[in-house]
Amino acid sequence: MILYLDMTAGIAGDMFLGALVDLGVPVEWLKEKLSPVLDGFDLRTEIVFRQHLRAVNLFVDVTDHVTHRHYTTIRQMIESADLPETVRANALTAFKHIALAESRIHGKDIETVHFHEIGGIDSLVDIIGGFLALDYLGVEQVAATPVPLGSGTIQCAHGTIPVPVPATVAILKGLEVTGSDAKTEIVTPTGASIVATLAPQFGAMPNMQIEKVGYGAGKRDTGASVPNLLRLVLGSPAAVKNSGENILSDQVHVLYSNVDDMSPESLGFVMDRLMDKGALDVSFTPAFMKKNRPATRIEVICRKDQLQTLATILLSETTTIGVRYHLCDRMILRREPVMVETSLGRVNAKKITTPDGRPRIIPEYDDCKRKAQEHKLPFYQVYERILAESNSLDR
């Protein structure tokens, strides 16, 4: 499923979870899943109307009023919780985004960062509950509008601070943002961490068949020209029609991440690991990151059942702290494995059928390499010879 975040009025944790409830995630199911993880809360909702638009206003009623927790405490709580693996990984990533932002702002080591408002049970419910809800809905791809930012000042535990607050700005670094006419905070650190973790494609709504639309209500009057609502659009990928019997369509997942502090040898090892674990393709592209740092963009194409495994390799074998991914439609030519006889012996190959029905034989690299070693010939001569003979035989 594809989820589109329409953040015209911003995003906060309660707005996100409220909109997911409006999409059909049962409140009782959320409480059942969250209760073994967190104590001291209850969930309730009410239907409200903002400029005549119906929305779910979600409340986290807190009986545990501890608002200050260390990042290490929250991390250990999530790591030990009985959660689906993707939910646990997303929740850990979201709080790490917050912890990294707070550590930079306050000049502290990430392990000693002390969350104030964000350490409360309500924020934990919003973040963990939000990712549980995405898992319930089967969301595999996320797209979004650019993140709008408000202006002015707000009061918090640190006193009067400017909007967007420093933590929100730090968390959104590298993501697409835009201004708005709101005169207060419309993107909270919790909301920003959810967006940063989902790492959506920013822009127009992707091609999809809309199935449900959910609205989550914000709590404050933002002074903006649009109602304080978060709209989530849920749908399935639009069907890709074949252009002919030899052009097929399917769906793959694309993972990508940027790294700027790894050696070429290390990247080569990562590529081998990814291919060994089932990647359909891996590519490296030169890129420039903030402050014009040269970097390498790693892009991986895979099937759904390899997504978690390959994402784990990227997160453990490279220096990146986050991996973006999305579901992608593609069109491919019809192909099948074949064995061809050549003057150098039998060789494995692919038989590809072009759109107009003509066959084309492509020899496999490993077999060409083996033949080059056996006959003590340059690889390019072996490849060209097998390619010519295979296609001549096929005709």
C-alpha positions in Angstrom: 0.0 0.0 0.0 1.0 3.6 -0.6 0.5 6.3 2.0 0.5 10.0 0.9 1.1 12.6 3.7 -0.7 15.9 2.8 1.0 18.1 5.4 -0.4 21.4 4.2 -1.1 22.3 7.8 1.9 20.5 9.3 2.3 17.3 11.3 2.4 16.3 15.0 2.3 12.9 16.6 -1.3 13.0 17.7 -2.4 14.3 14.3 -0.6 11.4 12.6 -2.0 8.8 14.9 -5.5 10.3 14.7 -5.4 10.3 10.9 -4.4 6.6 10.9 -7.3 5.8 13.2 -9.5 7.6 10.7 -8.1 5.3 8.0 -9.4 2.3 9.9 -6.9 1.4 12.6 -9.0 0.4 15.6 -8.2 2.3 18.8 -8.8 -0.8 20.9 -6.2 -2.7 18.8 -3.7 0.1 19.4 -4.2 0.0 23.1 -3.9 -3.8 23.1 -0.6 -3.7 21.2 0.8 -0.7 23.2 -0.2 -1.8 26.7 2.6 -4.5 27.1 5.1 -1.9 26.0 3.9 1.2 27.9 2.1 1.8 31.2 0.2 4.8 32.3 -1.9 5.9 29.4 -5.3 5.6 27.7 -6.5 6.4 24.2 -9.7 8.1 23.2 -10.9 9.9 20.1 -13.6 12.4 19.2 -15.0 13.5 15.8 -14.4 17.2 15.2 -15.1 19.5 12.2 -12.5 22.1 11.1 -13.9 24.4 8.4 -16.6 21.8 7.8 -14.1 19.0 7.3 -14.6 15.9 9.5 -11.5 14.7 11.4 -10.4 12.4 14.2 -9.1 14.3 17.3 -7.0 11.8 19.2 -6.1 12.2 22.9 -3.5 10.3 24.9 -4.7 10.5 28.5 -1.7 10.1 30.7 -1.5 8.8 34.2 2.3 8.4 34.2 3.4 12.0 34.4 7.1 11.4 34.0 8.1 13.7 31.1 11.9 13.4 31.5 13.6 10.3 30.2 17.0 9.6 28.9 17.5 8.4 25.3 19.2 5.2 26.5 16.1 4.4 28.7 13.7 4.8 25.7 16.0 2.8 23.4 16.2 -0.1 25.9 12.4 0.0 26.3 11.8 -0.3 22.6 14.6 -2.9 22.1 13.1 -5.2 24.7 9.4 -4.7 23.6 7.4 -7.4 21.8 7.0 -5.5 18.5 7.1 -6.4 14.8 10.7 -6.0 13.6 9.9 -3.2 11.2 8.0 -1.3 13.9 10.8 -1.7 16.4 13.4 -0.5 13.8 11.3 2.5 12.8 10.7 3.5 16.4 14.4 3.3 17.2 15.2 5.3 14.2 12.7 8.0 15.1 14.0 8.5 18.6 17.6 8.4 17.3 16.7 11.3 15.0 15.5 13.2 18.1 18.5 12.2 20.2 21.0 13.3 17.5 19.2 16.6 17.2 19.2 17.2 20.9 22.8 16.2 21.3 24.0 18.7 18.7 21.8 21.5 20.1 22.8 21.0 23.7 26.4 19.8 23.1 26.0 16.5 24.9 26.9 12.9 24.0 23.9 11.1 22.5 23.9 8.5 25.3 23.4 11.1 27.9 20.7 13.1 26.1 17.7 13.9 28.4 14.4 14.3 26.6 11.9 16.7 28.2 8.4 16.9 26.6 9.4 14.3 24.0 10.2 11.8 26.8 6.6 11.7 28.0 4.3 8.7 27.5 2.2 10.6 25.0 5.2 11.0 22.6 6.0 7.3 23.0 2.4 6.4 22.2 2.4 8.7 19.2 5.6 7.3 17.7 5.3 3.6 18.5 1.6 3.6 17.9 2.0 5.4 14.6 4.4 2.7 13.3 2.2 -0.1 14.6 -0.7 1.5 12.7 1.4 1.7 9.4 2.2 -2.0 9.9 -1.6 -2.8 10.4 -2.5 -1.0 7.2 0.3 -2.7 5.2 2.0 0.5 4.1 5.1 -0.2 2.0 5.6 3.2 0.2 5.3 6.7 1.5 5.2 10.0 -0.4 4.5 13.5 0.9 4.1 17.2 0.3 7.1 19.3 1.4 7.1 19.9 5.1 5.6 23.3 5.9 7.1 25.3 8.8 5.4 27.9 11.0 6.9 31.0 12.5 6.8 33.0 15.8 7.8 31.7 19.2 6.5 29.2 21.7 7.0 28.4 25.4 8.7 25.1 26.3 10.8 23.6 29.1 13.7 25.6 27.9 11.8 28.9 27.9 10.7 31.0 24.9 12.2 29.6 21.7 11.7 30.4 18.0 9.5 28.4 15.6 10.3 26.1 14.1 12.0 24.9 17.3 15.7 24.0 17.0 15.1 20.2 17.4 12.6 20.2 14.5 15.0 22.1 12.2 17.8 19.7 13.1 15.7 16.6 12.5 14.4 17.9 9.1 17.9 18.6 7.8 18.2 17.1 4.4 14.4 16.9 3.8 12.3 19.2 1.7 10.6 22.0 3.6 8.6 25.0 2.7 7.2 28.1 4.4 3.6 28.7 5.5 1.4 31.5 6.8 1.0 29.8 10.2 2.0 32.0 13.2 2.9 29.2 15.6 4.5 25.7 15.6 2.8 23.4 13.1 5.6 20.7 12.9 6.6 19.3 16.3 9.9 17.3 16.9 7.7 14.2 17.2 6.1 14.9 13.8 9.4 15.7 12.2 11.0 12.5 13.5 8.1 10.5 12.0 8.6 12.1 8.6 12.4 11.7 8.8 12.0 8.0 9.6 9.5 7.4 6.8 11.8 9.2 4.4 9.1 9.8 1.8 9.4 10.9 -1.8 8.5 14.6 -1.8 6.2 16.0 -4.4 2.9 15.4 -6.1 0.8 12.4 -5.2 2.1 9.2 -6.9 0.1 7.2 -9.4 -2.2 5.2 -7.2 -5.8 4.0 -6.8 -7.1 5.8 -3.7 -8.9 3.5 -1.3 -9.2 5.6 1.9 -8.6 9.1 3.2 -8.1 9.9 6.8 -7.9 13.3 8.7 -6.2 13.9 12.0 -7.0 17.1 13.9 -4.4 19.4 15.5 -5.1 20.9 18.9 -4.2 24.6 18.4 -5.3 27.5 16.4 -2.4 28.1 14.0 -3.7 31.3 12.5 -3.2 29.9 9.1 -5.5 30.1 6.1 -6.0 26.3 6.0 -7.6 24.1 8.7 -5.2 22.5 11.2 -5.6 19.0 9.8 -3.3 16.3 8.6 -4.7 14.4 5.6 -3.4 10.9 4.8 -4.4 9.2 1.6 -4.1 5.4 1.4 -4.1 3.5 -1.9 -2.7 0.8 -4.0 -0.2 1.2 -6.8 -1.8 2.0 -10.1 -1.7 -0.9 -12.5 1.0 -0.7 -15.1 -0.4 -1.9 -18.4 1.7 -4.0 -20.7 2.6 -2.3 -24.0 2.7 -5.7 -25.7 3.0 -9.4 -25.0 6.8 -9.1 -24.7 6.8 -6.2 -22.3 5.9 -7.3 -18.7 5.3 -5.3 -15.6 6.0 -6.0 -12.0 6.9 -4.2 -8.7 10.2 -4.0 -6.9 11.4 -2.1 -3.9 14.2 0.5 -4.3 16.4 1.2 -1.3 18.9 4.1 -1.3 21.3 5.9 1.0 24.2 8.4 0.8 27.6 7.8 2.4 30.5 10.1 2.5 33.1 8.4 4.7 33.7 4.9 3.2 36.5 3.6 1.1 35.9 2.1 -2.4 37.1 -1.3 -1.1 34.5 -1.2 1.6 31.7 -0.2 -0.8 32.8 -3.1 -3.1 32.4 -5.5 -0.1 28.9 -4.1 0.6 27.9 -4.6 -3.0 28.9 -8.3 -2.9 27.0 -8.8 0.4 23.9 -7.2 -1.0 24.0 -9.3 -4.2 24.7 -12.5 -2.2 21.6 -11.8 -0.1 19.2 -11.5 -3.1 19.5 -8.0 -4.4 18.3 -7.8 -8.0 20.7 -5.0 -8.7 23.1 -2.6 -6.8 24.5 0.6 -8.2 26.8 3.4 -7.0 26.3 7.0 -8.1 28.6 10.0 -7.3 26.7 12.6 -5.2 27.2 15.8 -3.3 25.8 16.2 0.2 25.5 19.2 2.4 28.5 21.5 2.5 29.4 20.1 -0.9 30.9 16.9 0.6 31.5 14.3 -2.2 29.6 11.1 -1.4 28.3 7.9 -3.0 24.6 7.1 -3.4 24.0 3.4 -2.9 20.8 2.2 -4.7 19.5 -1.4 -4.3 16.6 -3.0 -6.2 15.0 -6.0 -4.5 11.8 -8.0 -4.0 9.6 -7.4 -1.0 10.8 -10.4 1.0 14.5 -9.2 0.8 13.7 -5.7 1.9 14.4 -6.1 5.6 17.5 -8.2 5.1 19.1 -5.8 2.6 18.2 -2.7 4.7 19.9 -4.4 7.7 23.0 -4.9 5.6 23.1 -1.2 4.6 22.6 -0.1 8.2 25.2 -2.5 9.6 27.8 -2.7 6.8 27.9 1.0 5.9 28.3 4.2 7.9 24.8 5.4 7.1 22.3 6.0 9.9 19.2 5.8 7.7 17.9 4.0 4.6 15.1 5.3 2.3 13.0 2.9 0.4 9.9 2.9 -1.8 7.8 0.6 -3.9 8.4 1.0 -7.6 6.6 -0.1 -10.8 8.8 -1.2 -13.6 8.4 -2.6 -17.2 10.7 -5.4 -18.3 11.3 -7.4 -21.4 10.3 -11.0 -21.5 13.3 -13.2 -20.7 14.2 -16.8 -19.9 17.4 -18.7 -19.1 18.9 -20.8 -21.9 22.0 -22.9 -22.6 23.8 -22.2 -25.9 26.5 -24.2 -27.8 29.5 -22.1 -29.0 32.9 -22.9 -30.4 34.2 -22.4 -26.8 31.7 -24.8 -25.3 28.3 -24.7 -23.6 27.5 -21.4 -22.0 24.6 -20.2 -19.8 22.7 -17.2 -21.2 19.5 -15.2 -21.1 17.2 -15.2 -24.0 15.5 -11.8 -24.2 12.6 -11.0 -26.5 12.4 -7.4 -27.8 9.1 -5.5 -28.0 8.8 -6.5 -31.7 9.3 -10.2 -31.0 12.9 -10.6 -32.0 15.1 -12.8 -29.7 18.4 -11.6 -28.3 20.9 -13.8 -26.5 23.0 -12.3 -23.6 25.7 -14.6 -22.2 26.2 -14.8 -18.5 29.3 -13.0 -17.1 30.5 -15.9 -14.9 30.5 -18.3 -17.8 32.4 -15.9 -20.1 34.9 -15.4 -17.3 35.4 -19.1 -16.9 35.8 -19.6 -20.7 38.4 -16.7 -20.8 40.4 -18.4 -18.1 40.1 -21.9 -19.7 41.2 -20.7 -23.1 43.7 -18.0 -21.9 41.9 -15.3 -23.9 41.0 -11.7 -23.0 37.6 -11.5 -21.5 36.3 -9.0 -24.1 37.2 -11.3 -27.0 35.4 -14.2 -25.3 32.3 -12.2 -24.6 32.1 -10.8 -28.1 32.7 -14.2 -29.7 30.1 -15.9 -27.6 27.6 -13.1 -28.1 28.0 -13.2 -31.9 27.8 -17.0 -32.2 24.8 -17.2 -29.8 22.8 -14.7 -31.7 23.8 -16.1 -35.1 22.8 -19.6 -34.0 19.5 -18.3 -32.6 18.6 -16.7 -35.9 
